[in-house]
Amino acid sequence: MDFQRSNIQLSMMTTSDGNSAVAHGKHEQFAKGNVCPVSLDLHDVADALGNEHNEQEDNQSTNNEKDLVPLSSAFVSWKSPSHSNEDRAVVYRGPRFSVFAVIDGHGGDLASEYVKTHLVDILDEEPELTVETLRHATATLETRFAEVATVANDFSGACFVALVVVEDGRRTRFVVNCGDCRVSALERRKKGREYMELSTDHKASCPLEKQRIAKAGGHVIMDRVAGVLAPSRSIGDLDMKMPGMEGWVIADPDINEAELCPDSLSPRTAASGAHARAKLLRRTVLPAAVATTSRSLSFEPGSGK
């Protein structure tokens, strides 16, 4: 699948045969959270993906790894010329579930770093993964970060979208979206690949979000909440969640559940670049190539980047 927001692109592919992922040389390398530099300076991307879970995964038995849903992944990140990279990615394979996520930080990197560091652990606290428990986990993430941010007097925020694959042998997957990151899919069908958006942006410019904000007593000015924040859902952003502003910017995610389609890959697309990406990605089999290609197309005129 392929996720992107701001300065980071994550691509993931599921295969019907576990050997096919290994044969491409990507399953082991990228499943363990290593950076795929793709002709970029590693100094520009080194902070984008943490290795908190690598030691745990290195200790997994070979038998456990064979039982996981066969997935390949790669990511690419690039630094803005105007500020430090506040975006993060999570690539985690575990015996209960796997997580692939991108996190779009703004106003600093404390929020995005917190989500990157704690998302998997908070999910693992849930006895089972359902729409309800994933919503509870996101609320826990928000509450715990708010405590940290209050002490630090920090007003950074983070949007994120995560693909959570339950390792139960049934290929159950959830998409958890809070903010304006995106995930989409090219799923293999009898007539070829079908392009599907798997998430919807939470932006103040969205009519449904405008209606929600107005109902909470808020205002959207120039397509921004209170004229300040473009995304309308996020973790953190405590200055937008002060007393009297309850319900304007929220951390309530959209969550959908489905079966992970074999032999699918998920490229994120934007605006007019969508059809160009979809056409090219039908001929692409490696997530690293998907990530690099989508990154390049993100800078095309009309791509929204």
C-alpha positions as CSV (number, residue, x, y, z in Angstrom):
1,M,0.0,0.0,0.0
2,D,1.1,3.5,-0.5
3,F,0.5,6.3,2.0
4,Q,1.7,9.9,1.8
5,R,1.5,13.3,3.4
6,S,3.9,16.2,3.1
7,N,7.4,15.0,3.0
8,I,7.0,11.2,3.3
9,Q,5.8,8.4,1.1
10,L,5.2,4.8,2.3
11,S,4.3,2.0,-0.1
12,M,3.1,-1.5,0.9
13,M,2.3,-4.6,-1.2
14,T,0.6,-7.8,-0.2
15,T,1.1,-11.0,-2.2
16,S,-0.8,-14.2,-2.5
17,D,2.4,-16.2,-2.0
18,G,4.9,-15.4,0.8
19,N,7.8,-16.5,-1.3
20,S,7.1,-13.8,-3.9
21,A,7.7,-11.0,-1.5
22,V,11.0,-12.6,-0.3
23,A,12.0,-13.2,-3.9
24,H,11.8,-9.5,-4.6
25,G,14.2,-9.0,-1.7
26,K,11.9,-6.5,0.1
27,H,9.9,-8.5,2.7
28,E,12.6,-8.9,5.3
29,Q,14.4,-5.7,4.7
30,F,11.5,-3.2,4.8
31,A,9.3,-5.2,7.2
32,K,11.9,-4.4,9.9
33,G,11.6,-0.7,9.4
34,N,14.8,0.1,7.5
35,V,15.0,3.2,5.4
36,C,14.9,2.8,1.6
37,P,16.9,5.9,0.6
38,V,16.2,5.7,-3.1
39,S,18.9,8.2,-4.2
40,L,18.2,10.5,-1.3
41,D,20.7,11.7,1.3
42,L,20.2,9.5,4.4
43,H,20.8,12.6,6.6
44,D,17.6,14.0,5.2
45,V,15.5,11.0,6.1
46,A,17.2,9.4,9.1
47,D,14.7,10.9,11.6
48,A,11.6,9.8,9.7
49,L,11.4,6.2,10.8
50,G,12.2,5.0,14.2
51,N,13.7,1.6,15.2
52,E,11.9,1.2,18.5
53,H,10.4,-2.1,17.5
54,N,13.4,-3.6,15.5
55,E,14.9,-5.4,18.5
56,Q,11.6,-7.0,19.3
57,E,11.1,-8.1,15.7
58,D,14.7,-9.4,15.4
59,N,13.9,-11.7,18.3
60,Q,10.8,-13.2,16.6
61,S,11.2,-16.8,15.6
62,T,11.4,-17.8,12.0
63,N,8.2,-19.8,12.4
64,N,6.3,-16.7,13.6
65,E,7.6,-14.7,10.6
66,K,6.4,-17.4,8.2
67,D,2.9,-17.1,9.8
68,L,2.6,-13.4,9.0
69,V,0.6,-12.1,6.1
70,P,3.1,-11.8,3.2
71,L,3.8,-8.1,2.8
72,S,6.5,-6.0,1.3
73,S,7.0,-2.3,2.1
74,A,9.3,0.6,1.4
75,F,9.3,4.3,2.2
76,V,10.9,7.5,1.0
77,S,11.1,10.8,2.7
78,W,12.4,14.2,1.7
79,K,13.2,17.3,3.7
80,S,11.5,20.6,3.1
81,P,13.9,23.4,2.3
82,S,12.2,25.7,4.7
83,H,12.0,23.7,7.9
84,S,13.0,20.4,9.5
85,N,11.1,17.2,8.6
86,E,8.2,16.9,11.0
87,D,6.7,13.8,9.4
88,R,7.2,10.3,10.5
89,A,6.4,6.7,9.4
90,V,5.7,3.4,11.1
91,V,6.5,0.0,9.6
92,Y,5.9,-2.7,12.1
93,R,5.4,-6.5,11.8
94,G,4.3,-8.4,14.9
95,P,2.7,-11.7,15.8
96,R,-0.7,-10.1,16.6
97,F,-0.9,-7.4,14.0
98,S,1.1,-5.3,11.6
99,V,1.0,-1.5,11.2
100,F,1.9,0.7,8.2
101,A,1.4,4.4,8.9
102,V,2.4,7.9,7.9
103,I,2.2,10.8,10.3
104,D,2.1,14.4,9.2
105,G,3.4,16.7,11.9
106,H,2.9,20.4,12.1
107,G,4.0,23.2,14.5
108,G,6.9,21.1,15.7
109,D,7.7,17.4,15.8
110,L,6.8,16.4,19.4
111,A,3.3,15.2,18.4
112,S,4.4,13.2,15.3
113,E,7.3,11.7,17.2
114,Y,5.0,10.7,20.0
115,V,2.6,9.0,17.6
116,K,5.4,7.2,15.9
117,T,6.9,6.0,19.2
118,H,3.7,5.0,21.0
119,L,1.1,4.0,18.3
120,V,2.0,0.3,18.2
121,D,2.3,-0.1,22.0
122,I,-1.1,1.5,22.6
123,L,-2.7,-0.7,19.9
124,D,-1.1,-3.7,21.6
125,E,-2.8,-2.8,24.9
126,E,-6.2,-3.6,23.3
127,P,-7.3,-7.2,24.0
128,E,-8.5,-7.5,20.4
129,L,-8.6,-5.2,17.4
130,T,-12.0,-4.0,16.2
131,V,-13.4,-0.7,15.0
132,E,-14.4,0.1,18.6
133,T,-11.0,-0.7,20.2
134,L,-9.1,1.1,17.5
135,R,-11.2,4.2,18.2
136,H,-10.5,3.7,21.9
137,A,-6.8,3.4,21.2
138,T,-6.8,6.6,19.2
139,A,-8.5,8.4,22.1
140,T,-5.9,7.0,24.5
141,L,-3.1,8.3,22.2
142,E,-4.7,11.7,22.3
143,T,-5.1,11.8,26.0
144,R,-1.6,10.6,26.8
145,F,0.0,13.0,24.4
146,A,-2.1,15.9,25.8
147,E,-0.6,15.2,29.2
148,V,2.9,15.3,27.7
149,A,2.2,18.4,25.6
150,T,0.7,20.3,28.6
151,V,3.8,19.7,30.7
152,A,6.0,20.7,27.8
153,N,3.8,23.7,26.9
154,D,3.8,22.3,23.3
155,F,1.2,23.1,20.7
156,S,2.4,20.8,17.9
157,G,-0.1,18.5,16.2
158,A,-0.1,15.4,14.0
159,C,-2.4,13.9,11.5
160,F,-2.0,10.2,10.7
161,V,-3.4,7.4,8.6
162,A,-2.6,3.8,9.5
163,L,-3.2,0.4,7.9
164,V,-3.6,-2.2,10.6
165,V,-3.4,-5.8,9.4
166,V,-4.6,-8.4,12.0
167,E,-2.4,-11.4,11.8
168,D,-5.3,-13.9,12.3
169,G,-5.0,-15.8,9.0
170,R,-8.1,-14.0,7.7
171,R,-6.4,-11.0,6.1
172,T,-8.5,-8.6,8.2
173,R,-7.4,-5.0,7.7
174,F,-8.4,-1.7,9.2
175,V,-7.7,1.8,7.9
176,V,-7.6,4.4,10.7
177,N,-7.6,8.0,9.5
178,C,-7.3,11.1,11.7
179,G,-6.6,14.2,9.6
180,D,-5.6,14.8,6.0
181,C,-3.1,12.0,5.3
182,R,-4.2,9.6,2.6
183,V,-4.1,6.0,1.7
184,S,-5.4,4.4,-1.5
185,A,-5.1,1.1,-3.3
186,L,-4.6,-0.6,-6.6
187,E,-6.3,-3.9,-6.1
188,R,-6.0,-6.7,-8.5
189,R,-9.3,-7.7,-10.1
190,K,-10.2,-10.0,-13.0
191,K,-10.2,-7.1,-15.5
192,G,-7.0,-5.6,-14.1
193,R,-6.2,-3.3,-11.2
194,E,-8.9,-1.2,-9.7
195,Y,-8.0,2.1,-8.1
196,M,-9.7,2.8,-4.7
197,E,-9.4,5.6,-2.2
198,L,-9.3,4.1,1.3
199,S,-9.5,7.3,3.3
200,T,-11.2,10.7,3.2
201,D,-9.4,13.9,4.1
202,H,-10.5,15.7,7.3
203,K,-10.0,19.3,6.3
204,A,-11.8,22.4,7.3
205,S,-12.7,23.0,3.7
206,C,-14.7,19.7,3.5
207,P,-18.5,20.5,3.7
208,L,-19.2,17.7,6.2
209,E,-16.3,18.9,8.4
210,K,-17.5,22.5,8.1
211,Q,-20.9,21.4,9.2
212,R,-19.5,19.5,12.2
213,I,-17.3,22.5,13.3
214,A,-20.3,24.9,13.0
215,K,-22.4,22.6,15.1
216,A,-19.7,22.7,17.8
217,G,-19.8,26.5,17.7
218,G,-16.7,26.9,15.7
219,H,-15.9,28.9,12.6
220,V,-14.1,28.1,9.3
221,I,-12.3,31.1,7.9
222,M,-10.4,30.8,4.6
223,D,-10.8,27.0,4.7
224,R,-9.1,26.9,8.1
225,V,-10.5,26.2,11.6
226,A,-10.7,29.6,13.2
227,G,-8.6,30.8,10.3
228,V,-5.6,28.9,11.7
229,L,-5.6,25.1,11.1
230,A,-6.3,23.4,7.7
231,P,-6.8,19.8,9.0
232,S,-9.9,19.5,11.2
233,R,-8.8,16.3,13.1
234,S,-5.5,15.6,14.7
235,I,-3.6,14.4,17.7
236,G,-2.4,17.4,19.8
237,D,-2.9,21.0,18.7
238,L,-3.8,21.9,22.2
239,D,-4.2,25.6,21.3
240,M,-7.1,24.6,19.1
241,K,-8.7,22.6,21.9
242,M,-8.9,25.2,24.6
243,P,-12.0,25.7,26.8
244,G,-14.7,27.2,24.6
245,M,-13.3,25.4,21.5
246,E,-14.4,21.9,22.3
247,G,-15.3,19.9,19.2
248,W,-13.7,22.2,16.7
249,V,-10.6,20.1,16.1
250,I,-11.0,16.5,17.3
251,A,-9.1,13.3,17.4
252,D,-12.0,11.0,16.4
253,P,-10.8,8.9,13.5
254,D,-12.7,7.4,10.6
255,I,-12.2,3.6,10.6
256,N,-13.1,1.1,8.0
257,E,-12.7,-2.7,8.0
258,A,-12.3,-5.0,5.0
259,E,-10.3,-8.0,3.8
260,L,-6.8,-7.3,2.6
261,C,-6.8,-8.1,-1.1
262,P,-4.0,-10.4,-2.2
263,D,-1.6,-9.0,-4.8
264,S,-2.6,-5.4,-4.2
265,L,-0.5,-2.4,-3.7
266,S,-1.6,1.0,-2.4
267,P,-0.3,4.1,-4.0
268,R,-1.3,7.5,-2.6
269,T,-2.3,9.9,-5.3
270,A,-3.1,13.6,-5.3
271,A,-5.3,15.7,-7.5
272,S,-4.5,15.6,-11.2
273,G,-1.5,13.3,-10.7
274,A,-3.9,10.4,-9.8
275,H,-4.4,8.9,-13.2
276,A,-0.8,9.2,-14.2
277,R,0.2,7.3,-11.0
278,A,-2.4,4.6,-11.4
279,K,-1.4,4.0,-15.0
280,L,2.3,3.7,-14.2
281,L,1.7,1.6,-11.0
282,R,-0.2,-1.1,-12.9
283,R,3.2,-1.9,-14.4
284,T,5.1,-1.6,-11.1
285,V,5.7,-4.6,-8.7
286,L,8.2,-3.3,-6.2
287,P,7.1,-1.0,-3.3
288,A,10.4,0.9,-3.5
289,A,9.6,1.8,-7.1
290,V,6.1,2.8,-6.1
291,A,7.3,5.1,-3.4
292,T,9.9,6.7,-5.6
293,T,7.5,7.2,-8.5
294,S,4.7,8.6,-6.3
295,R,7.2,10.9,-4.7
296,S,8.3,12.3,-8.1
297,L,4.7,12.7,-9.3
298,S,3.8,14.5,-6.1
299,F,5.7,17.5,-7.4
300,E,4.0,17.6,-10.8
301,P,1.9,20.7,-11.6
302,G,-1.6,20.3,-10.2
303,S,-0.6,17.5,-7.8
304,G,-1.4,19.5,-4.8
305,K,2.1,19.5,-3.4
